[in-house]
Amino acid sequence: MGRDGNVMTGGPGRRRLLSMTTKTERPDVPPLTPTTPRGPIDIPAQAHTSSGSSIWTATRIIALTLTVLETFLLARFALLLFGANASQPLVSFVYGVTEPLVRPFQGIFGQPEGPPTVDLAAVLAVVFFLLLGALVVAGVRAVTGRRAGPRPSD
């Protein structure tokens, strides 16, 4: 036995230290797990059963829906800017989906003549839906008093 209470094994020149201390688990301390940030907003992936999980899910669905709408609007803007063929099925699909979203913003600013066509109504619609999404999410958080992710259950 060594000076510190540990057992020394092995022959001369080959000594190995065996610790006499035992590993005890503390139930009140959770194990540390390394976490890596998954993006600019790190939201835990665990499913929580707290009362805020439905609010969190609704906020995520709203954000996803508005992101899809804004993607379509930006695709419309790019297609018009580059003079895409409107008789092509994919292009006509994008124009058909985004027409009701852009219609309220048409005529606010004059449309410049000649190619390339800059669709200012699509840009205004993107800004509008971005602000609308931020307002809805902020409203949900203000009413519920919740932050970005769900709170762990107590």
Backbone as a printed PyTorch tensor [residue, N CA C, xyz], in Angstrom:
tensor([[[  0.8390,  -1.1740,   0.0000],
         [  0.0000,   0.0000,   0.0000],
         [  0.8890,   1.2450,   0.0000]],

        [[  0.4840,   2.2230,  -0.7810],
         [  1.2510,   3.4540,  -0.8850],
         [  0.9150,   4.4090,   0.2420]],

        [[  1.5660,   5.5630,   0.2340],
         [  1.3480,   6.5690,   1.2850],
         [ -0.0670,   7.1430,   1.2570]],

        [[ -0.6930,   7.2020,   0.0830],
         [ -2.0080,   7.8340,  -0.0210],
         [ -3.1610,   6.8520,   0.1280]],

        [[ -2.8900,   5.5970,   0.4790],
         [ -3.9520,   4.6260,   0.6950],
         [ -4.2740,   3.8170,  -0.5390]],

        [[ -3.5420,   3.9930,  -1.6240],
         [ -3.7710,   3.2390,  -2.8450],
         [ -2.8810,   2.0100,  -2.8730]],

        [[ -3.3070,   0.9530,  -3.5510],
         [ -2.5650,  -0.2970,  -3.6310],
         [ -1.6480,  -0.2370,  -4.8300]],

        [[ -0.3780,  -0.6180,  -4.6060],
         [  0.6060,  -0.6630,  -5.6840],
         [  0.7880,  -2.1210,  -6.0590]],

        [[  0.6810,  -2.4490,  -7.3620],
         [  0.8860,  -3.8190,  -7.8130],
         [  1.9820,  -3.8370,  -8.8470]],

        [[  2.4920,  -5.0270,  -9.1230],
         [  3.5240,  -5.1820, -10.1350],
         [  4.8750,  -5.3510,  -9.4710]],

        [[  5.8340,  -5.8040, -10.2490],
         [  7.1800,  -6.0490,  -9.7370],
         [  7.9920,  -4.7680,  -9.7430]],

        [[  9.2880,  -4.9130,  -9.3910],
         [ 10.1480,  -3.7360,  -9.4060],
         [ 10.2700,  -3.1920, -10.8310]],

        [[ 10.1250,  -1.9330, -10.9750],
         [ 10.2110,  -1.2700, -12.2780],
         [  8.8840,  -1.2770, -13.0290]],

        [[  7.9720,  -2.1120, -12.6290],
         [  6.6470,  -2.1770, -13.2680],
         [  5.5910,  -2.0480, -12.1760]],

        [[  5.3670,  -0.8780, -11.7590],
         [  4.3650,  -0.6610, -10.7180],
         [  3.1060,  -0.0820, -11.3490]],

        [[  1.9700,  -0.5470, -10.8750],
         [  0.6850,  -0.0630, -11.3490],
         [ -0.1130,   0.3850, -10.1360]],

        [[ -0.7500,   1.5040, -10.2570],
         [ -1.4910,   2.0840,  -9.1460],
         [ -2.9600,   1.7120,  -9.2800]],

        [[ -3.5070,   1.0840,  -8.2740],
         [ -4.9290,   0.7720,  -8.2290],
         [ -5.5640,   1.6490,  -7.1710]],

        [[ -6.5890,   2.3310,  -7.5340],
         [ -7.2430,   3.2410,  -6.5990],
         [ -8.1430,   2.4690,  -5.6540]],

        [[ -8.1280,   2.8580,  -4.4020],
         [ -8.9690,   2.2270,  -3.4020],
         [-10.3230,   2.9340,  -3.3130]],

        [[-10.4400,   4.0550,  -3.9780],
         [-11.6990,   4.7890,  -3.8920],
         [-12.7300,   4.1060,  -4.7660]],

        [[-13.9610,   4.1360,  -4.3310],
         [-15.0390,   3.5370,  -5.1040],
         [-15.8430,   4.6390,  -5.7620]],

        [[-16.4110,   4.2840,  -6.8890],
         [-17.2190,   5.2580,  -7.6260],
         [-18.6150,   5.2890,  -7.0150]],

        [[-19.0070,   6.4410,  -6.5430],
         [-20.3410,   6.5820,  -5.9810],
         [-21.1400,   7.4820,  -6.9010]],

        [[-22.3980,   7.1190,  -7.0830],
         [-23.2750,   7.9330,  -7.9180],
         [-24.1380,   8.7950,  -7.0260]],

        [[-24.2500,  10.0480,  -7.4280],
         [-25.0740,  10.9820,  -6.6700],
         [-26.3700,  11.1680,  -7.4360]],

        [[-27.4930,  10.7590,  -6.8880],
         [-28.7500,  10.8540,  -7.6240],
         [-29.2230,  12.2900,  -7.8320]],

        [[-28.7390,  13.2310,  -7.0150],
         [-29.2090,  14.6070,  -7.1330],
         [-28.4580,  15.4060,  -8.1940]],

        [[-27.3960,  14.8730,  -8.7740],
         [-26.6230,  15.5840,  -9.7860],
         [-26.8000,  14.8710, -11.1280]],

        [[-27.3820,  15.5400, -12.1210],
         [-27.5530,  14.8830, -13.4170],
         [-26.2000,  14.7170, -14.1070]],

        [[-26.0530,  13.6680, -14.9140],
         [-24.7810,  13.4760, -15.6140],
         [-24.5740,  14.5700, -16.6490]],

        [[-23.3400,  14.9690, -16.8230],
         [-23.0110,  15.9920, -17.7980],
         [-22.9050,  15.3520, -19.1700]],

        [[-23.6010,  15.9180, -20.1280],
         [-23.4870,  15.4450, -21.5000],
         [-23.0570,  16.6280, -22.3450]],

        [[-22.0710,  16.4320, -23.1880],
         [-21.6390,  17.5470, -24.0250],
         [-22.7190,  17.8850, -25.0440]],

        [[-22.9580,  19.1670, -25.1960],
         [-23.9330,  19.6060, -26.1950],
         [-23.2320,  20.4510, -27.2300]],

        [[-23.6220,  20.2420, -28.4470],
         [-23.0830,  21.0240, -29.5400],
         [-24.1920,  21.9040, -30.0740]],

        [[-23.9400,  23.1800, -30.2690],
         [-24.9770,  24.0360, -30.8290],
         [-25.3760,  23.5380, -32.2140]],

        [[-26.6960,  23.5150, -32.4710],
         [-27.1870,  23.0250, -33.7440],
         [-27.4890,  24.1530, -34.7220]],

        [[-27.2580,  25.3700, -34.3760],
         [-27.5300,  26.4730, -35.2850],
         [-27.5350,  27.7700, -34.5170]],

        [[-27.9960,  28.8500, -35.1640],
         [-28.0140,  30.1460, -34.4890],
         [-28.9360,  30.1600, -33.2740]],

        [[-30.0080,  29.3570, -33.3230],
         [-30.8930,  29.2540, -32.1720],
         [-30.8580,  27.8080, -31.7450]],

        [[-30.2980,  27.5280, -30.5910],
         [-30.1450,  26.1640, -30.1170],
         [-31.3560,  25.7970, -29.2810]],

        [[-32.2680,  25.0060, -29.8490],
         [-33.4680,  24.5770, -29.1560],
         [-33.3090,  23.1000, -28.8500]],

        [[-33.4720,  22.6930, -27.5910],
         [-33.3130,  21.2790, -27.2520],
         [-34.2740,  20.4070, -28.0340]],

        [[-33.8300,  19.2120, -28.4050],
         [-34.6340,  18.3160, -29.2290],
         [-35.5050,  17.3870, -28.3930]],

        [[-35.3690,  17.3880, -27.0710],
         [-36.1590,  16.4950, -26.2500],
         [-37.6210,  16.9260, -26.2480]],

        [[-38.4920,  15.9460, -26.1720],
         [-39.9200,  16.2390, -26.0710],
         [-40.2630,  16.3850, -24.5940]],

        [[-40.8300,  17.4920, -24.2340],
         [-41.1980,  17.7400, -22.8470],
         [-42.7080,  17.6100, -22.7120]],

        [[-43.1300,  17.1940, -21.5680],
         [-44.5550,  17.0380, -21.3250],
         [-45.1100,  18.2040, -20.5230]],

        [[-44.4090,  19.3070, -20.5090],
         [-44.8900,  20.4560, -19.7470],
         [-46.0410,  21.1110, -20.4910]],

        [[-46.7170,  22.0110, -19.8190],
         [-47.8690,  22.6730, -20.4180],
         [-47.4660,  23.5790, -21.5740]],

        [[-46.2050,  23.9620, -21.6620],
         [-45.7650,  24.8450, -22.7280],
         [-45.4170,  24.1330, -24.0120]],

        [[-45.4580,  22.7990, -24.0420],
         [-45.0520,  22.0910, -25.2510],
         [-46.0120,  22.3400, -26.4020]],

        [[-47.3080,  22.4830, -26.1350],
         [-48.2520,  22.7580, -27.2180],
         [-48.0450,  24.1730, -27.7600]],

        [[-47.7090,  25.0990, -26.9020],
         [-47.4230,  26.4650, -27.3470],
         [-46.1530,  26.4810, -28.1700]],

        [[-45.1570,  25.7370, -27.7300],
         [-43.8990,  25.6380, -28.4670],
         [-44.1400,  25.0290, -29.8420]],

        [[-44.9600,  23.9760, -29.8990],
         [-45.2750,  23.3230, -31.1700],
         [-46.0270,  24.2740, -32.0900]],

        [[-46.9870,  25.0040, -31.5540],
         [-47.7440,  25.9550, -32.3750],
         [-46.8310,  27.0460, -32.9200]],

        [[-45.9210,  27.5250, -32.1050],
         [-44.9770,  28.5430, -32.5630],
         [-44.0980,  28.0080, -33.6830]],

        [[-43.6480,  26.7740, -33.5520],
         [-42.8130,  26.1560, -34.5920],
         [-43.5960,  25.9580, -35.8920]],

        [[-44.8640,  25.5700, -35.7940],
         [-45.6870,  25.3680, -36.9920],
         [-45.9170,  26.7000, -37.6960]],

        [[-46.1820,  27.7500, -36.9390],
         [-46.3680,  29.0840, -37.5240],
         [-45.0930,  29.5140, -38.2350]],

        [[-43.9510,  29.3360, -37.5880],
         [-42.6750,  29.7210, -38.1940],
         [-42.3980,  28.9120, -39.4600]],

        [[-42.6980,  27.6300, -39.4410],
         [-42.4760,  26.7870, -40.6230],
         [-43.3760,  27.2100, -41.7740]],

        [[-44.6480,  27.4500, -41.4890],
         [-45.5940,  27.8640, -42.5300],
         [-45.1690,  29.1810, -43.1710]],

        [[-44.8020,  30.1420, -42.3610],
         [-44.3940,  31.4360, -42.9100],
         [-43.0670,  31.3340, -43.6600]],

        [[-42.1890,  30.4530, -43.2380],
         [-40.9320,  30.2510, -43.9660],
         [-41.1980,  29.6700, -45.3480]],

        [[-42.1280,  28.7260, -45.4390],
         [-42.4810,  28.1450, -46.7470],
         [-43.0870,  29.2200, -47.6470]],

        [[-43.9970,  30.0360, -47.0950],
         [-44.5990,  31.1170, -47.8940],
         [-43.5400,  32.1020, -48.3880]],

        [[-42.6290,  32.4720, -47.5230],
         [-41.5890,  33.4230, -47.9200],
         [-40.6550,  32.8180, -48.9620]],

        [[-40.4100,  31.5230, -48.8730],
         [-39.5810,  30.8530, -49.8790],
         [-40.2530,  30.8970, -51.2410]],

        [[-41.5510,  30.6340, -51.2720],
         [-42.2880,  30.7290, -52.5390],
         [-42.2660,  32.1550, -53.0860]],

        [[-42.4280,  33.1370, -52.2010],
         [-42.4180,  34.5280, -52.6570],
         [-41.0500,  34.9310, -53.1970]],

        [[-39.9930,  34.4770, -52.5500],
         [-38.6480,  34.7790, -53.0530],
         [-38.3790,  34.0590, -54.3650]],

        [[-38.9210,  32.8390, -54.5140],
         [-38.7890,  32.1260, -55.7880],
         [-39.5210,  32.8870, -56.8850]],

        [[-40.6950,  33.4220, -56.5800],
         [-41.4470,  34.2230, -57.5600],
         [-40.6250,  35.4430, -57.9750]],

        [[-40.0470,  36.1040, -56.9790],
         [-39.2350,  37.2880, -57.2740],
         [-38.0810,  36.9390, -58.2030]],

        [[-37.3810,  35.8490, -57.9030],
         [-36.2310,  35.4460, -58.7220],
         [-36.6740,  35.0240, -60.1230]],

        [[-37.7850,  34.2960, -60.2230],
         [-38.2630,  33.8590, -61.5390],
         [-38.6470,  35.0440, -62.4140]],

        [[-39.3290,  36.0180, -61.8290],
         [-39.6890,  37.2120, -62.6030],
         [-38.4560,  38.0360, -62.9620]],

        [[-37.5070,  38.1250, -62.0450],
         [-36.3030,  38.9050, -62.2890],
         [-35.4980,  38.3300, -63.4540]],

        [[-35.4150,  37.0100, -63.5230],
         [-34.6350,  36.3710, -64.5810],
         [-35.4660,  36.0530, -65.8200]],

        [[-36.7260,  36.4560, -65.8420],
         [-37.5600,  36.2900, -67.0280],
         [-37.9090,  34.8390, -67.3250]],

        [[-38.3010,  34.0810, -66.3020],
         [-38.6430,  32.6710, -66.4840],
         [-39.8870,  32.5290, -67.3620]],

        [[-39.9720,  31.4180, -68.0810],
         [-41.0870,  31.1260, -68.9770],
         [-42.3160,  30.7670, -68.1430]],

        [[-43.3520,  31.5980, -68.1940],
         [-44.5490,  31.4140, -67.3730],
         [-45.3740,  30.2210, -67.8230]],

        [[-45.1420,  29.6850, -69.0300],
         [-45.9030,  28.5220, -69.4820],
         [-45.2890,  27.2070, -68.9970]],

        [[-44.1150,  27.2690, -68.4170],
         [-43.4790,  26.0740, -67.8480],
         [-44.2380,  25.6970, -66.5760]],

        [[-44.5540,  24.4010, -66.3450],
         [-45.4180,  24.0100, -65.2150],
         [-44.9190,  24.4380, -63.8320]],

        [[-43.6360,  24.3060, -63.5610],
         [-43.1230,  24.6820, -62.2500],
         [-43.2590,  26.1840, -62.0120]],

        [[-42.9250,  26.9560, -63.0230],
         [-43.0150,  28.4160, -62.9030],
         [-44.4630,  28.8430, -62.7370]],

        [[-45.3740,  28.2470, -63.5160],
         [-46.7890,  28.6150, -63.3910],
         [-47.3490,  28.1860, -62.0320]],

        [[-46.8350,  27.0710, -61.4770],
         [-47.2530,  26.6540, -60.1370],
         [-46.8320,  27.6900, -59.0950]],

        [[-45.5860,  28.1450, -59.1680],
         [-45.0950,  29.1430, -58.2070],
         [-45.8940,  30.4340, -58.3440]],

        [[-46.1620,  30.8620, -59.5840],
         [-46.9510,  32.0840, -59.7890],
         [-48.3730,  31.9070, -59.2580]],

        [[-48.9690,  30.7280, -59.4700],
         [-50.3330,  30.4770, -59.0110],
         [-50.4530,  30.4570, -57.4960]],

        [[-49.4580,  29.8670, -56.8260],
         [-49.4860,  29.7970, -55.3610],
         [-49.2790,  31.1770, -54.7440]],

        [[-48.4190,  31.9740, -55.3430],
         [-48.0710,  33.2600, -54.7330],
         [-48.9690,  34.4180, -55.1700]],

        [[-49.7650,  34.2210, -56.2000],
         [-50.6200,  35.3280, -56.6830],
         [-51.5370,  35.8780, -55.5930]],

        [[-52.2560,  35.0390, -54.8220],
         [-53.1120,  35.6010, -53.7620],
         [-52.3210,  36.3120, -52.6580]],

        [[-51.0730,  35.9100, -52.4620],
         [-50.2550,  36.5450, -51.4250],
         [-49.7270,  37.9040, -51.8730]],

        [[-49.5180,  38.0610, -53.1680],
         [-48.9200,  39.2830, -53.7110],
         [-49.9900,  40.3040, -54.1100]],

        [[-51.1850,  39.8310, -54.4310],
         [-52.2420,  40.7050, -54.9500],
         [-52.4930,  41.9510, -54.0870]],

        [[-52.5470,  41.8610, -52.7440],
         [-52.7950,  43.0790, -51.9590],
         [-51.6970,  44.1380, -52.0820]],

        [[-50.5140,  43.7420, -52.5190],
         [-49.3840,  44.6710, -52.5880],
         [-49.1380,  45.2000, -54.0010]],

        [[-49.8690,  44.7000, -54.9830],
         [-49.6890,  45.1610, -56.3580],
         [-50.2830,  46.5540, -56.5120]],

        [[-49.5680,  47.3890, -57.2070],
         [-50.0280,  48.7460, -57.4530],
         [-49.5830,  49.7490, -56.4060]],

        [[-48.9420,  49.3290, -55.3560],
         [-48.4550,  50.2780, -54.3530],
         [-47.3610,  51.1410, -54.9690]],

        [[-46.4380,  50.5020, -55.6720],
         [-45.3860,  51.2100, -56.3970],
         [-45.5540,  50.9250, -57.8830]],

        [[-45.1510,  51.8620, -58.7000],
         [-45.2200,  51.6550, -60.1430],
         [-44.2460,  50.5720, -60.5810]],

        [[-44.6650,  49.7950, -61.5830],
         [-43.8260,  48.7240, -62.0960],
         [-42.9250,  49.2650, -63.1920]],

        [[-41.5940,  49.1110, -63.0820],
         [-40.7090,  49.5810, -64.1420],
         [-40.9290,  48.7740, -65.4230]],

        [[-40.7570,  49.4200, -66.5510],
         [-40.9720,  48.7820, -67.8560],
         [-39.7160,  48.0680, -68.3180]],

        [[-39.9210,  47.0060, -69.0740],
         [-38.8190,  46.2970, -69.7080],
         [-38.1760,  45.2680, -68.8060]],

        [[-37.4620,  44.3340, -69.4450],
         [-36.7800,  43.2990, -68.6570],
         [-35.5350,  43.8610, -68.0090]],

        [[-35.0140,  43.3580, -66.9460],
         [-35.6640,  42.3840, -66.0830],
         [-36.7480,  43.0360, -65.2350]],

        [[-37.7790,  42.2700, -64.9250],
         [-38.9030,  42.7860, -64.1520],
         [-38.6210,  42.5820, -62.6680]],

        [[-38.6630,  43.6550, -61.9290],
         [-38.4950,  43.5790, -60.4760],
         [-39.8920,  43.5780, -59.8700]],

        [[-40.2400,  42.5010, -59.1940],
         [-41.5610,  42.3630, -58.5970],
         [-41.5420,  42.9530, -57.1890]],

        [[-41.8150,  44.2480, -57.1060],
         [-41.8060,  44.9220, -55.8020],
         [-42.9170,  44.4120, -54.8950]],

        [[-44.0210,  43.9770, -55.4830],
         [-45.1190,  43.4390, -54.6740],
         [-44.6650,  42.1690, -53.9430]],

        [[-43.8610,  41.3400, -54.5880],
         [-43.3590,  40.1290, -53.9330],
         [-42.4100,  40.4860, -52.7870]],

        [[-41.5910,  41.4980, -52.9920],
         [-40.6760,  41.9280, -51.9280],
         [-41.4740,  42.4790, -50.7400]],

        [[-42.4880,  43.2730, -51.0240],
         [-43.3380,  43.7930, -49.9430],
         [-44.0590,  42.6630, -49.2180]],

        [[-44.5110,  41.6450, -49.9520],
         [-45.1870,  40.5070, -49.3290],
         [-44.2240,  39.7400, -48.4260]],

        [[-42.9790,  39.5590, -48.8560],
         [-41.9850,  38.8690, -48.0290],
         [-41.7740,  39.6330, -46.7270]],

        [[-41.5980,  40.9320, -46.8160],
         [-41.3880,  41.7480, -45.6130],
         [-42.6140,  41.6890, -44.7080]],

        [[-43.7970,  41.7770, -45.3180],
         [-45.0350,  41.7280, -44.5400],
         [-45.1720,  40.4120, -43.7800]],

        [[-44.9720,  39.2890, -44.4680],
         [-45.1290,  37.9920, -43.8110],
         [-44.0350,  37.7350, -42.7760]],

        [[-42.8570,  38.2620, -43.0060],
         [-41.7860,  38.1550, -42.0140],
         [-42.1710,  38.8970, -40.7380]],

        [[-42.6680,  40.1160, -40.9010],
         [-43.0960,  40.8880, -39.7340],
         [-44.3220,  40.2780, -39.0650]],

        [[-45.2490,  39.7480, -39.8590],
         [-46.4320,  39.0960, -39.3050],
         [-46.0400,  37.8810, -38.4700]],

        [[-45.1280,  37.0760, -38.9770],
         [-44.6660,  35.9080, -38.2230],
         [-43.9940,  36.2950, -36.9250]],

        [[-43.1440,  37.3140, -36.9740],
         [-42.4720,  37.7720, -35.7590],
         [-43.4790,  38.3110, -34.7490]],

        [[-44.4980,  39.0060, -35.2430],
         [-45.5280,  39.5500, -34.3640],
         [-46.3460,  38.4430, -33.7110]],

        [[-46.7150,  37.4340, -34.4720],
         [-47.5060,  36.3300, -33.9170],
         [-46.7030,  35.5700, -32.8660]],

        [[-45.4540,  35.2590, -33.1770],
         [-44.6150,  34.5270, -32.2240],
         [-44.3870,  35.3650, -30.9630]],

        [[-44.1280,  36.6520, -31.1200],
         [-43.9450,  37.5230, -29.9600],
         [-45.2330,  37.6190, -29.1480]],

        [[-46.3800,  37.6570, -29.8190],
         [-47.6580,  37.6940, -29.1120],
         [-47.9050,  36.4340, -28.3080]],

        [[-47.5950,  35.2890, -28.8940],
         [-47.7560,  34.0170, -28.1710],
         [-46.8420,  33.9850, -26.9610]],

        [[-45.6200,  34.4260, -27.1280],
         [-44.6760,  34.4310, -26.0050],
         [-45.0980,  35.4200, -24.9290]],

        [[-45.6410,  36.5680, -25.3340],
         [-46.0650,  37.5660, -24.3460],
         [-47.2670,  37.0710, -23.5450]],

        [[-48.1990,  36.4220, -24.2170],
         [-49.3950,  35.9370, -23.5320],
         [-49.0610,  34.7860, -22.6050]],

        [[-48.1850,  33.8930, -23.0580],
         [-47.8800,  32.7030, -22.2550],
         [-46.7080,  32.8990, -21.3130]],

        [[-45.9200,  33.9370, -21.5220],
         [-44.7590,  34.1640, -20.6750],
         [-43.6460,  33.1840, -20.9380]],

        [[-43.6090,  32.6010, -22.1180],
         [-42.6100,  31.5850, -22.4580],
         [-41.5340,  32.1840, -23.3490]],

        [[-40.3470,  31.5470, -23.2820],
         [-39.2310,  31.9220, -24.1530],
         [-39.2450,  31.0300, -25.3780]],

        [[-38.1100,  30.9530, -26.0960],
         [-38.0470,  30.2640, -27.3860],
         [-38.3700,  28.7800, -27.3120]],

        [[-37.9070,  28.0630, -26.3060],
         [-38.1200,  26.6220, -26.2630],
         [-39.0060,  26.2230, -25.1160]],

        [[-39.3540,  24.9450, -25.0640],
         [-40.1960,  24.4910, -23.9740],
         [-39.4210,  24.4270, -22.6620]],

        [[-40.1220,  24.6190, -21.5850],
         [-39.4910,  24.5200, -20.2700],
         [-39.5080,  23.0640, -19.8330]],

        [[-38.4660,  22.6390, -19.1440],
         [-38.4680,  21.2650, -18.6430],
         [-39.5640,  21.0650, -17.6050]],

        [[-40.1190,  19.8720, -17.5770],
         [-41.1840,  19.6010, -16.6040],
         [-40.5870,  19.5390, -15.1960]],

        [[-41.3790,  19.9800, -14.2430],
         [-40.9040,  20.0240, -12.8480],
         [-40.9570,  18.6790, -12.1990]]])
